[in-house]
Amino acid sequence: MATGSRPSPCRQIWDWIDMKVLISGAAGALGEAVRTVFLQQGAKVSCIARSREGVDSAGASWFACENLADEAAARAAANRAIEAIGGIDALVHVAGAFAWKKVEDSLVDDWRALYSANVETTLVLVRACIPAMRSGASIVAVGAASAEPAGAGMAAYAAAKSGVARLIEALAQELAPRGIRANAVLPSIIDAPRNRADMPGVDPAQWTSPAAIADTISFLAQSGSRAISGALIPVTHQL
């Protein structure tokens, strides 16, 4: 392909058909939307969730891992997931945790728990997948728009998601010589059933749909976004 030329639409479709995608946290609302968009495009998909195993009706393979911050357990699940689809072209790390608590009411253990659920899980899963990644592969993590800047009650969560952002920025630099990209999307409030239940007095029309966020993630995973790496992309538009 000549320098500066674009891949044809047909080439991009074939990229999708050949794509092998591993999704963590695939059982949640955003994980489900991400899984759906990749499967609709013809990708081979493996999913990691806390307790789900087997192959679903759409053809996605599921592998259980109770704690993705446990390096041995996460590596074992990732290896099985990668083997099931014959490799890995994209890692989408959706798994994480959220908690709202003011600094004066928080304990060090609260901060440690959010750090582990967000930063450590990203680190562990990325380290498990990198050896199997080839040039052209992509890593997409889920950060948080609320981390930049943090508001009241968001200190521990924002600190953890800021850690994810810094990890992605460093990975983009470290993996560039191998042709592997790393980016993160930064959602605000996601229009998910749990958020509606937790915030009954808030108008969800101001939130972002999981499907819209999943579309951005899918774009970052494919060759059309090959010029983007190390980016922290807000996905906060209300639809």
C-alpha positions in Angstrom: 0.0 0.0 0.0 1.4 3.4 -0.9 2.3 5.8 1.9 -0.7 8.1 2.7 -3.2 5.8 1.0 -6.3 4.6 2.8 -7.5 1.0 3.2 -10.5 0.3 1.1 -13.9 -0.3 2.7 -13.6 -3.9 1.7 -10.2 -4.2 3.4 -11.7 -2.8 6.6 -14.6 -5.3 6.5 -12.0 -8.1 6.2 -10.1 -6.7 9.1 -13.3 -7.1 11.2 -14.0 -10.6 10.0 -10.5 -11.7 10.9 -10.4 -9.8 14.2 -9.9 -11.6 17.4 -11.2 -9.6 20.5 -10.9 -10.2 24.2 -13.3 -8.3 26.4 -13.1 -8.1 30.2 -16.1 -7.2 32.3 -18.2 -8.4 29.4 -21.3 -9.2 31.5 -22.1 -5.6 32.5 -24.2 -3.1 30.5 -21.2 -1.6 28.7 -19.5 -4.9 28.3 -22.6 -6.3 26.6 -22.8 -3.4 24.2 -19.1 -3.9 23.3 -19.6 -7.6 22.8 -22.6 -6.9 20.6 -20.9 -4.5 18.3 -17.9 -6.7 17.7 -20.0 -9.8 17.1 -22.2 -7.9 14.6 -19.1 -7.0 12.7 -18.0 -10.6 12.4 -15.2 -10.6 14.9 -14.3 -13.7 17.0 -14.9 -12.7 20.6 -13.8 -14.1 24.0 -15.2 -12.7 27.2 -14.0 -12.7 30.8 -16.5 -12.3 33.6 -16.6 -13.3 37.3 -18.4 -16.6 37.0 -19.6 -17.3 33.4 -18.2 -20.1 31.3 -19.1 -21.6 28.0 -20.2 -20.4 24.5 -23.3 -18.1 24.2 -25.9 -18.2 21.5 -24.1 -15.5 19.6 -20.9 -17.4 19.4 -18.9 -15.6 22.1 -16.7 -17.7 24.4 -16.8 -17.0 28.1 -14.2 -17.6 30.7 -14.5 -17.1 34.5 -12.1 -15.1 36.6 -13.3 -14.0 40.1 -10.5 -11.5 40.6 -8.7 -9.9 37.6 -6.2 -8.3 40.0 -5.0 -11.8 40.8 -2.1 -12.2 38.4 -2.2 -16.0 38.2 -5.9 -16.3 37.8 -6.2 -13.5 35.3 -3.3 -14.9 33.2 -4.9 -18.4 33.2 -8.3 -16.9 32.1 -6.7 -14.7 29.4 -4.6 -17.6 28.0 -7.7 -19.8 27.7 -9.7 -16.9 26.1 -6.9 -16.2 23.6 -6.6 -19.8 22.7 -10.3 -20.2 22.1 -10.3 -17.5 19.3 -6.8 -18.3 17.9 -5.0 -15.2 19.0 -5.7 -11.6 20.0 -6.0 -8.4 17.9 -7.8 -6.3 20.4 -8.0 -6.2 24.2 -11.0 -4.2 25.5 -10.7 -3.8 29.3 -14.1 -2.8 30.6 -13.9 -4.3 34.0 -13.6 -1.9 36.9 -15.4 -0.6 40.0 -17.0 2.7 41.2 -17.7 4.1 44.6 -18.8 7.6 45.8 -17.4 8.7 49.2 -16.1 12.0 50.5 -12.5 12.0 51.6 -13.3 12.7 55.2 -15.5 9.6 55.3 -13.2 7.3 53.3 -10.7 4.8 54.6 -7.4 3.8 53.1 -9.0 0.4 52.3 -11.6 2.1 50.2 -8.9 3.7 48.1 -7.0 0.4 47.8 -10.1 -1.4 46.7 -10.8 1.0 43.9 -7.1 1.1 42.9 -7.1 -2.7 42.7 -10.3 -3.0 40.7 -9.3 -0.4 38.2 -5.5 0.0 37.9 -4.3 -3.4 39.0 -6.8 -5.3 36.8 -5.8 -3.2 33.8 -2.1 -3.8 34.5 -2.5 -7.5 35.1 -4.7 -8.2 32.0 -2.5 -6.1 29.7 0.6 -8.0 30.9 -1.2 -11.3 30.3 -2.2 -10.4 26.7 0.9 -8.5 25.4 3.0 -11.6 24.6 0.3 -12.9 22.2 -0.2 -9.5 20.5 1.2 -8.9 17.0 1.8 -5.6 15.1 -1.5 -3.9 14.5 -3.1 -5.0 17.7 -4.9 -2.6 19.9 -5.6 -2.1 23.6 -8.7 0.0 24.7 -9.3 0.7 28.4 -12.2 2.4 30.1 -11.3 5.4 32.1 -13.6 8.2 33.5 -14.4 11.7 32.5 -15.1 12.4 36.1 -11.4 11.9 36.9 -10.4 15.1 35.1 -11.2 17.0 37.3 -12.6 15.1 40.2 -15.7 16.4 42.0 -17.0 15.9 45.6 -17.1 12.3 46.6 -15.0 11.3 43.6 -11.5 11.5 45.0 -10.7 7.8 45.4 -12.4 6.8 42.1 -10.9 9.6 40.2 -7.4 8.8 41.5 -7.9 5.2 40.4 -9.1 6.1 36.9 -6.3 8.7 36.6 -4.0 5.7 37.2 -5.6 3.9 34.3 -5.1 6.9 32.1 -1.4 7.3 33.0 -0.9 3.5 32.4 -2.4 3.8 28.9 -0.3 6.8 28.0 2.9 5.0 29.0 1.8 1.8 27.2 1.3 3.7 24.0 4.9 4.8 24.1 6.3 1.5 25.2 4.4 -0.6 22.7 4.8 1.7 19.7 8.0 0.0 18.5 6.0 -3.3 18.3 3.2 -1.6 16.3 0.6 -2.0 19.2 -1.6 0.9 20.1 -3.2 1.8 23.5 -6.1 4.2 24.0 -8.8 4.9 26.6 -12.3 6.1 26.4 -13.6 8.4 29.2 -17.3 8.0 29.8 -19.4 10.2 32.2 -22.6 8.6 33.5 -23.6 5.6 31.4 -27.3 5.0 30.8 -27.3 1.6 32.5 -30.0 -0.1 34.6 -27.9 0.1 37.8 -27.3 3.8 37.4 -31.0 4.4 36.8 -31.8 2.4 40.0 -29.1 4.3 42.0 -30.1 7.7 40.7 -33.9 7.7 40.3 -34.1 11.5 40.5 -31.7 12.2 37.7 -32.8 12.5 34.0 -31.1 9.8 32.1 -31.5 11.8 28.9 -28.3 13.5 30.0 -26.3 10.3 30.1 -24.5 8.4 27.3 -25.7 5.1 25.9 -23.6 2.0 26.2 -24.0 1.4 22.5 -22.6 4.9 21.6 -19.5 4.2 23.8 -19.1 0.7 22.3 -19.1 2.3 18.8 -16.1 4.4 19.8 -14.3 1.5 21.3 -14.9 -0.6 18.2 -13.4 2.2 16.0 -10.3 2.4 18.2 -9.8 -1.3 17.8 -9.8 -1.3 14.0 -7.3 -0.3 11.4 -9.2 3.0 10.5 -7.9 4.4 13.8 -4.3 3.3 13.2 -3.0 6.9 13.6 -4.5 7.1 17.2 -2.5 5.9 20.2 -2.1 7.3 23.7 -5.4 9.1 23.4 -7.9 9.7 26.2 -11.1 10.2 24.4 -14.2 11.7 26.2 -17.4 9.8 25.3 -19.9 12.0 27.1 -22.2 13.3 24.4 -25.9 13.0 25.3 -28.0 11.1 22.7 
